[in-house]
Amino acid sequence: MQAAKHADVAIVVVGEQGSRGQPGPSDEPPTDGEAYDVASLDLTGVQEELIQAVYATGTPTVVVLVNGRPLSVRWTAAHVPALVEAWEPGERGGEALADVLFGDYNPSGRLAITIPRSVGQLPAYYDYKPAKTYWTDRGWSNLKGYVDMPATPLYPFGYGLSYTQFEYSNLRIDPVQIYRGGNSRVQVDVQNSGNRPGTETVQLYLHERFAPVSTPVKQLRGFARVALTPGEKKTVSFTVGPEDLQLLDRNMHWIVVPGTFDISIGKSSEDIALKGTLEVTDSGASAGFE
């Protein structure tokens, strides 16, 4: 705390002790790694108290997480203005982290998992079945919230920030109707509306409205990274085909079922910028695709 009071910026590095190599001088057992499970997703020991104490000094604070599992850092997310998820970055992780903190590199990573607020939310995932949404709309599901916290995740699948801003526009689906063995091209314009160069990770999600079996509310079916200078605009293209549209039916066969598919383009599984639809129809020439 004394060191933080006299600093221009405080960088607090916390996280988990991995199982690689030999035990450290403290001989503390690993808290992260294969066969080292934990019952809580909170920071171990007094690490959260350390973050709170440094933050209380009033010095601008950055928290860096080094970990191999999701951490439910609710207090940190609500109070500390800068949070960097470094995972287990390897030998040159320090250099990479310095580049991000000094602004020499604009972060473009996106979460490949859902990070819950608490272990009590597990399992936490974005591609849940429509039944959850059905009961939520009727007020019967705890998705509307727990007594002591929201039921939404701390950070959703696909989430990630940048030092600039990106805007999406002009969604095109061509053609808008295909046979179930065909392909359609999905295009969207992405513009860097900020004042720094950066790379955006554009994500495409699909959902079939009516199907013979229950399918997730959305599934990631493509993503593309596009580098943009300030003010620059580029077109990002995806090809949607049978492998993206198929489902596993009750007979355990992969098959494309004709119907209406919702197409969502966004910055994460929750931050959807544009939506459209694709109609898939039956055809004798392609009806055998399974």
Buried (B, 14 or more C-beta within 10 A) or exposed (E): EEEBEEBEEBBBBBBBBBBEEEEEEEEEEBBBBEEBEEEEBBBBEEBBEBBBEBBEBEBBBBBBBBBBBBBBBBBBBEBBEEBBBBEBEEEEBEEBBEEBBEEEBBBBBBBEBBBBBBBBBEEBBBBBEBEEEEBBEEEEBEBBEEEEEEBBBBBBBBBBBBBBEBEBEEBEBEEEEBBBBBBBEBBBBBBBBBEEBBBBBBBBBBBBEEBEEEBBBBBBBBBBEBEBEEEEBBEBEBEBBBEBBBBEBEEEEEBBBBBEBBBBBBBBBBEBBBEBEBBBEEBEEBBEBE
